[in-house]
Amino acid sequence: SKLNKRKLLWLFPLGLIGMFLVSIIRIFALMAIGASWSPKLALGLFHANAGWIIFVVYTIGFFYFAYPWLKLKKK
């Protein structure tokens, strides 16, 4: 009841597209680390932790900018 539902319908596809792009960047970084430095490092440390760290950072940043825009203005 505190959020603008029409703006939310626009923001949902933007969030999905953003997550897709972040995932592509994560996979590219995984391959670059494996090819440039160490496949063991890429599959061990980076692959195990990068996914959730990047997802959390993206989600916090997305909501930081989206939430003020979504809030209904009091009349």
C-alpha positions as CSV (number, residue, x, y, z in Angstrom):
1,S,0.0,0.0,0.0
2,K,3.0,2.3,0.2
3,L,4.4,1.6,-3.3
4,N,3.3,2.8,-6.7
5,K,2.1,-0.4,-8.4
6,R,2.4,1.0,-12.0
7,K,6.1,2.0,-11.4
8,L,6.7,-1.4,-9.9
9,L,5.5,-3.0,-13.2
10,W,8.1,-1.0,-15.1
11,L,10.9,-1.7,-12.6
12,F,10.5,-5.5,-12.5
13,P,11.7,-6.1,-16.1
14,L,14.5,-3.6,-15.5
15,G,15.6,-5.6,-12.5
16,L,15.5,-8.8,-14.4
17,I,17.6,-7.3,-17.3
18,G,20.1,-6.0,-14.8
19,M,20.4,-9.4,-13.1
20,F,21.0,-11.0,-16.5
21,L,23.8,-8.5,-17.3
22,V,25.4,-8.9,-13.9
23,S,25.4,-12.7,-14.4
24,I,27.1,-12.3,-17.8
25,I,29.7,-10.1,-16.2
26,R,30.2,-12.7,-13.5
27,I,30.7,-15.5,-16.0
28,F,33.1,-13.4,-18.1
29,A,35.1,-12.6,-14.9
30,L,35.2,-16.3,-14.0
31,M,36.5,-17.2,-17.4
32,A,39.1,-14.4,-17.4
33,I,40.4,-15.3,-14.0
34,G,40.6,-19.0,-15.1
35,A,42.4,-18.2,-18.3
36,S,44.7,-15.4,-17.0
37,W,45.7,-16.5,-13.5
38,S,44.6,-19.9,-12.2
39,P,41.8,-22.3,-13.0
40,K,42.0,-23.5,-9.4
41,L,41.4,-20.0,-8.1
42,A,38.6,-19.4,-10.6
43,L,36.7,-22.5,-9.7
44,G,37.5,-22.6,-6.0
45,L,37.4,-19.2,-4.4
46,F,35.9,-17.0,-7.1
47,H,33.1,-19.3,-8.3
48,A,32.1,-20.3,-4.8
49,N,31.7,-16.7,-3.5
50,A,31.3,-14.3,-6.4
51,G,27.8,-15.3,-7.2
52,W,26.2,-14.4,-3.9
53,I,28.4,-11.4,-3.3
54,I,27.6,-9.8,-6.7
55,F,23.9,-10.6,-6.3
56,V,23.7,-9.0,-2.8
57,V,25.6,-5.9,-4.0
58,Y,23.4,-5.5,-7.1
59,T,20.2,-6.0,-5.1
60,I,21.2,-3.5,-2.4
61,G,22.1,-1.0,-5.1
62,F,19.0,-1.6,-7.1
63,F,16.7,-1.1,-4.1
64,Y,18.7,1.9,-2.9
65,F,17.9,3.8,-6.1
66,A,14.5,2.2,-6.8
67,Y,12.7,2.5,-3.5
68,P,12.6,6.3,-3.2
69,W,11.2,6.4,-6.8
70,L,8.5,3.7,-5.9
71,K,7.2,5.3,-2.7
72,L,3.8,6.9,-3.0
73,K,3.9,10.6,-2.3
74,K,1.7,11.8,0.5
75,K,-0.9,14.3,-0.4
